[in-house]
Amino acid sequence: MANYMAAARSNYFRVKDIVAFREWAEGLGLEVHPGKESGGDASFMISPGWGSDAGWPICKWDEDAEEFQDVDLCAELAEHLHANDIAVLMESGWEKLRYLVGVAWAVDCHGNVERLSIDDIYEKASARFGRTIQSDATY
């Protein structure tokens, strides 16, 4: 049995309330990395906590309910974003050579999300070349 290993990070973006943003990120075990100031506003990059090899969090422990709760990372991040910025979250991962994963999400302060996966290549290539791809790059 193999474990899923991943690396993830975001671009740099500005937030509405730095204290609230840092508290939210800490609650999900995310690392916050400061960037350069842009127009007088600080920008930040986020990544899963150091030593984490599972990519972006998909759940968090709820002390009151004593159970894990699902996390919609893009929806939660949207609440913190500066009105003029877009956050891009990227993740690449693998489970030995069984499969490779590459996915990116772009999210704005309104909660609009655009998703792109490396698996999109199958549909794009089939449409472009007019032929079916015989197999996925998995086993």
CYANA upper distance limits for C-alpha pairs under 8 A (distance plus 0.5 A):
  2 ALA  CA     95 GLU  CA      6.49
  2 ALA  CA     96 LYS  CA      7.02
  3 ASN  CA     95 GLU  CA      6.34
  3 ASN  CA     96 LYS  CA      8.28
  4 TYR  CA     53 ASP  CA      8.16
  4 TYR  CA     54 ALA  CA      6.97
  4 TYR  CA     93 GLY  CA      7.36
  4 TYR  CA     94 TRP  CA      6.20
  4 TYR  CA     95 GLU  CA      5.15
  4 TYR  CA     96 LYS  CA      8.36
  5 MET  CA     53 ASP  CA      5.53
  5 MET  CA     54 ALA  CA      6.02
  5 MET  CA     55 GLY  CA      7.99
  5 MET  CA     93 GLY  CA      5.90
  5 MET  CA     94 TRP  CA      5.99
  5 MET  CA     95 GLU  CA      6.81
  6 ALA  CA     53 ASP  CA      5.57
  6 ALA  CA     54 ALA  CA      5.72
  6 ALA  CA     55 GLY  CA      5.47
  6 ALA  CA     91 GLU  CA      7.23
  6 ALA  CA     92 SER  CA      6.04
  6 ALA  CA     93 GLY  CA      4.37
  6 ALA  CA     94 TRP  CA      6.94
  7 ALA  CA     53 ASP  CA      6.94
  7 ALA  CA     54 ALA  CA      7.97
  7 ALA  CA     55 GLY  CA      6.17
  7 ALA  CA     91 GLU  CA      6.22
  7 ALA  CA     92 SER  CA      6.06
  7 ALA  CA     93 GLY  CA      6.78
  8 ALA  CA     47 SER  CA      6.39
  8 ALA  CA     48 PRO  CA      7.13
  8 ALA  CA     55 GLY  CA      5.99
  8 ALA  CA     56 TRP  CA      7.16
  8 ALA  CA     89 LEU  CA      7.84
  8 ALA  CA     90 MET  CA      5.97
  8 ALA  CA     91 GLU  CA      4.72
  8 ALA  CA     92 SER  CA      6.98
  9 ARG  CA     45 MET  CA      7.74
  9 ARG  CA     46 ILE  CA      6.39
  9 ARG  CA     47 SER  CA      4.95
  9 ARG  CA     48 PRO  CA      7.75
  9 ARG  CA     89 LEU  CA      6.48
  9 ARG  CA     90 MET  CA      6.09
  9 ARG  CA     91 GLU  CA      7.25
 10 SER  CA     45 MET  CA      6.01
 10 SER  CA     46 ILE  CA      6.01
 10 SER  CA     47 SER  CA      6.99
 10 SER  CA     87 ALA  CA      7.32
 10 SER  CA     88 VAL  CA      5.85
 10 SER  CA     89 LEU  CA      4.86
 10 SER  CA     90 MET  CA      6.48
 11 ASN  CA     44 PHE  CA      8.42
 11 ASN  CA     45 MET  CA      6.11
 11 ASN  CA     46 ILE  CA      8.24
 11 ASN  CA     87 ALA  CA      6.76
 11 ASN  CA     88 VAL  CA      6.02
 11 ASN  CA     89 LEU  CA      7.40
 12 TYR  CA     35 GLY  CA      7.02
 12 TYR  CA     43 SER  CA      6.21
 12 TYR  CA     44 PHE  CA      5.43
 12 TYR  CA     45 MET  CA      5.04
 12 TYR  CA     46 ILE  CA      8.44
 12 TYR  CA     87 ALA  CA      7.69
 13 PHE  CA     43 SER  CA      5.40
 13 PHE  CA     44 PHE  CA      5.91
 13 PHE  CA     45 MET  CA      7.15
 13 PHE  CA     81 LEU  CA      8.02
 13 PHE  CA     82 HIS  CA      8.26
 13 PHE  CA     85 ASP  CA      6.51
 13 PHE  CA     86 ILE  CA      7.22
 13 PHE  CA     87 ALA  CA      6.42
 14 ARG  CA     41 ASP  CA      7.25
 14 ARG  CA     42 ALA  CA      6.61
 14 ARG  CA     43 SER  CA      4.86
 14 ARG  CA     44 PHE  CA      6.77
 14 ARG  CA     81 LEU  CA      6.75
 14 ARG  CA     82 HIS  CA      5.85
 14 ARG  CA     85 ASP  CA      6.90
 15 VAL  CA     21 PHE  CA      7.57
 15 VAL  CA     42 ALA  CA      8.42
 15 VAL  CA     43 SER  CA      7.64
 15 VAL  CA     44 PHE  CA      8.43
 15 VAL  CA     80 HIS  CA      5.90
 15 VAL  CA     81 LEU  CA      4.91
 15 VAL  CA     82 HIS  CA      4.99
 16 LYS  CA     21 PHE  CA      8.47
 16 LYS  CA     80 HIS  CA      6.21
 16 LYS  CA     81 LEU  CA      6.37
 16 LYS  CA     82 HIS  CA      5.49
 16 LYS  CA     83 ALA  CA      8.45
 17 ASP  CA     21 PHE  CA      6.56
 17 ASP  CA     80 HIS  CA      7.38
 18 ILE  CA     22 ARG  CA      6.59
 19 VAL  CA     23 GLU  CA      6.74
 20 ALA  CA     24 TRP  CA      6.65
 20 ALA  CA     80 HIS  CA      8.29
 21 PHE  CA     25 ALA  CA      6.65
 21 PHE  CA     80 HIS  CA      6.53
 22 ARG  CA     26 GLU  CA      6.52
 22 ARG  CA     32 VAL  CA      7.54
 23 GLU  CA     27 GLY  CA      6.70
 24 TRP  CA     28 LEU  CA      7.18
 25 ALA  CA     29 GLY  CA      6.82
 25 ALA  CA     30 LEU  CA      5.49
 25 ALA  CA     31 GLU  CA      7.50
 25 ALA  CA     32 VAL  CA      7.62
 26 GLU  CA     30 LEU  CA      6.08
 26 GLU  CA     31 GLU  CA      7.66
 28 LEU  CA     57 PRO  CA      7.39
 28 LEU  CA     60 LYS  CA      7.04
 29 GLY  CA     48 PRO  CA      7.10
 29 GLY  CA     49 GLY  CA      6.08
 30 LEU  CA     46 ILE  CA      6.90
 30 LEU  CA     47 SER  CA      6.17
 30 LEU  CA     48 PRO  CA      5.14
 30 LEU  CA     49 GLY  CA      5.42
 31 GLU  CA     46 ILE  CA      6.04
 31 GLU  CA     47 SER  CA      5.78
 31 GLU  CA     48 PRO  CA      6.40
 31 GLU  CA     49 GLY  CA      5.55
 31 GLU  CA     50 TRP  CA      7.87
 32 VAL  CA     44 PHE  CA      6.98
 32 VAL  CA     45 MET  CA      6.42
 32 VAL  CA     46 ILE  CA      5.27
 32 VAL  CA     47 SER  CA      7.38
 33 HIS  CA     44 PHE  CA      5.98
 33 HIS  CA     45 MET  CA      5.53
 33 HIS  CA     46 ILE  CA      6.57
 34 PRO  CA     42 ALA  CA      7.79
 34 PRO  CA     43 SER  CA      6.54
 34 PRO  CA     44 PHE  CA      4.97
 34 PRO  CA     45 MET  CA      6.86
 35 GLY  CA     42 ALA  CA      7.27
 35 GLY  CA     43 SER  CA      5.51
 35 GLY  CA     44 PHE  CA      5.67
 35 GLY  CA     45 MET  CA      7.41
 36 LYS  CA     42 ALA  CA      6.86
 36 LYS  CA     43 SER  CA      6.58
 37 GLU  CA     41 ASP  CA      5.73
 37 GLU  CA     42 ALA  CA      4.89
 37 GLU  CA     43 SER  CA      6.45
 38 SER  CA     42 ALA  CA      6.84
 38 SER  CA     43 SER  CA      7.51
 47 SER  CA     56 TRP  CA      8.14
 48 PRO  CA     52 SER  CA      6.62
 48 PRO  CA     55 GLY  CA      6.79
 48 PRO  CA     56 TRP  CA      6.46
 48 PRO  CA     57 PRO  CA      7.95
 55 GLY  CA     91 GLU  CA      6.88
 55 GLY  CA     92 SER  CA      8.38
 55 GLY  CA     93 GLY  CA      8.06
 56 TRP  CA     73 LEU  CA      8.41
 56 TRP  CA     91 GLU  CA      7.92
 57 PRO  CA     71 VAL  CA      7.57
 57 PRO  CA     73 LEU  CA      7.83
 58 ILE  CA     70 ASP  CA      6.44
 58 ILE  CA     71 VAL  CA      5.47
 58 ILE  CA     72 ASP  CA      7.42
 58 ILE  CA     73 LEU  CA      7.70
 59 CYS  CA     68 PHE  CA      6.61
 59 CYS  CA     69 GLN  CA      5.82
 59 CYS  CA     70 ASP  CA      4.77
 59 CYS  CA     71 VAL  CA      5.22
 60 LYS  CA     68 PHE  CA      5.85
 60 LYS  CA     69 GLN  CA      5.91
 60 LYS  CA     70 ASP  CA      7.10
 60 LYS  CA     71 VAL  CA      7.17
 61 TRP  CA     66 GLU  CA      7.59
 61 TRP  CA     67 GLU  CA      6.32
 61 TRP  CA     68 PHE  CA      4.92
 61 TRP  CA     69 GLN  CA      6.72
 62 ASP  CA     66 GLU  CA      6.04
 62 ASP  CA     67 GLU  CA      6.03
 62 ASP  CA     68 PHE  CA      6.27
 62 ASP  CA     69 GLN  CA      6.83
 63 GLU  CA     67 GLU  CA      7.66
 71 VAL  CA     76 GLU  CA      8.44
 72 ASP  CA     76 GLU  CA      6.69
 73 LEU  CA     77 LEU  CA      6.45
 74 CYS  CA     78 ALA  CA      6.50
 74 CYS  CA    105 TRP  CA      8.35
 74 CYS  CA    107 VAL  CA      6.70
 74 CYS  CA    111 GLY  CA      7.50
 74 CYS  CA    113 VAL  CA      7.76
 75 ALA  CA     79 GLU  CA      7.37
 75 ALA  CA    111 GLY  CA      5.96
 76 GLU  CA     80 HIS  CA      7.90
 77 LEU  CA     81 LEU  CA      7.10
 77 LEU  CA    107 VAL  CA      8.47
 77 LEU  CA    109 CYS  CA      8.49
 78 ALA  CA    107 VAL  CA      6.95
 78 ALA  CA    108 ASP  CA      6.24
 78 ALA  CA    109 CYS  CA      4.92
 78 ALA  CA    110 HIS  CA      6.81
 78 ALA  CA    111 GLY  CA      5.67
 79 GLU  CA    109 CYS  CA      6.54
 79 GLU  CA    110 HIS  CA      8.14
 79 GLU  CA    111 GLY  CA      8.08
 80 HIS  CA    109 CYS  CA      7.60
 81 LEU  CA     85 ASP  CA      7.11
 81 LEU  CA     86 ILE  CA      7.99
 81 LEU  CA     87 ALA  CA      8.20
 81 LEU  CA    108 ASP  CA      7.36
 81 LEU  CA    109 CYS  CA      5.57
 82 HIS  CA    109 CYS  CA      7.06
 83 ALA  CA    108 ASP  CA      8.11
 83 ALA  CA    109 CYS  CA      6.20
 85 ASP  CA    108 ASP  CA      7.11
 85 ASP  CA    109 CYS  CA      8.03
 86 ILE  CA    106 ALA  CA      7.00
 86 ILE  CA    107 VAL  CA      6.14
 86 ILE  CA    108 ASP  CA      5.28
 86 ILE  CA    109 CYS  CA      7.92
 87 ALA  CA    106 ALA  CA      6.10
 87 ALA  CA    107 VAL  CA      5.88
 87 ALA  CA    108 ASP  CA      7.02
 88 VAL  CA    104 ALA  CA      7.28
 88 VAL  CA    105 TRP  CA      6.08
 88 VAL  CA    106 ALA  CA      4.86
 88 VAL  CA    107 VAL  CA      7.04
 89 LEU  CA    104 ALA  CA      5.96
 89 LEU  CA    105 TRP  CA      5.68
 89 LEU  CA    106 ALA  CA      6.93
 90 MET  CA    102 GLY  CA      8.08
 90 MET  CA    103 VAL  CA      6.39
 90 MET  CA    104 ALA  CA      4.81
 90 MET  CA    105 TRP  CA      7.09
 91 GLU  CA    101 VAL  CA      8.17
 91 GLU  CA    102 GLY  CA      6.29
 91 GLU  CA    103 VAL  CA      5.99
 91 GLU  CA    104 ALA  CA      6.86
 92 SER  CA    100 LEU  CA      7.93
 92 SER  CA    101 VAL  CA      5.78
 92 SER  CA    102 GLY  CA      4.83
 92 SER  CA    103 VAL  CA      7.01
 93 GLY  CA    100 LEU  CA      6.32
 93 GLY  CA    101 VAL  CA      5.41
 93 GLY  CA    102 GLY  CA      7.05
 94 TRP  CA     98 ARG  CA      7.94
 94 TRP  CA     99 TYR  CA      6.20
 94 TRP  CA    100 LEU  CA      4.99
 94 TRP  CA    101 VAL  CA      6.49
 95 GLU  CA     99 TYR  CA      6.37
 95 GLU  CA    100 LEU  CA      7.46
 97 LEU  CA    138 THR  CA      7.94
 97 LEU  CA    139 TYR  CA      8.45
 98 ARG  CA    138 THR  CA      5.74
 98 ARG  CA    139 TYR  CA      5.72
 99 TYR  CA    137 ALA  CA      7.20
 99 TYR  CA    138 THR  CA      5.29
 99 TYR  CA    139 TYR  CA      7.58
100 LEU  CA    137 ALA  CA      8.36
100 LEU  CA    138 THR  CA      8.17
101 VAL  CA    117 SER  CA      8.25
101 VAL  CA    118 ILE  CA      7.47
101 VAL  CA    119 ASP  CA      8.32
102 GLY  CA    117 SER  CA      6.18
102 GLY  CA    118 ILE  CA      5.77
102 GLY  CA    119 ASP  CA      8.25
103 VAL  CA    115 ARG  CA      7.75
103 VAL  CA    116 LEU  CA      6.15
103 VAL  CA    117 SER  CA      4.78
103 VAL  CA    118 ILE  CA      6.87
104 ALA  CA    115 ARG  CA      6.27
104 ALA  CA    116 LEU  CA      5.79
104 ALA  CA    117 SER  CA      6.97
105 TRP  CA    113 VAL  CA      7.02
105 TRP  CA    114 GLU  CA      6.05
105 TRP  CA    115 ARG  CA      5.00
105 TRP  CA    116 LEU  CA      6.98
106 ALA  CA    113 VAL  CA      6.00
106 ALA  CA    114 GLU  CA      5.62
106 ALA  CA    115 ARG  CA      7.07
107 VAL  CA    111 GLY  CA      6.60
107 VAL  CA    112 ASN  CA      6.03
107 VAL  CA    113 VAL  CA      5.05
107 VAL  CA    114 GLU  CA      7.15
108 ASP  CA    112 ASN  CA      6.09
108 ASP  CA    113 VAL  CA      7.47
116 LEU  CA    120 ASP  CA      7.73
120 ASP  CA    124 LYS  CA      6.84
121 ILE  CA    125 ALA  CA      6.22
122 TYR  CA    126 SER  CA      6.58
122 TYR  CA    133 ILE  CA      7.30
122 TYR  CA    136 ASP  CA      8.37
123 GLU  CA    127 ALA  CA      6.63
124 LYS  CA    128 ARG  CA      6.58
125 ALA  CA    129 PHE  CA      6.37
125 ALA  CA    130 GLY  CA      8.35
125 ALA  CA    131 ARG  CA      8.49
125 ALA  CA    133 ILE  CA      8.49
126 SER  CA    130 GLY  CA      5.84
126 SER  CA    131 ARG  CA      5.59
126 SER  CA    132 THR  CA      5.85
126 SER  CA    133 ILE  CA      7.04
127 ALA  CA    131 ARG  CA      7.80
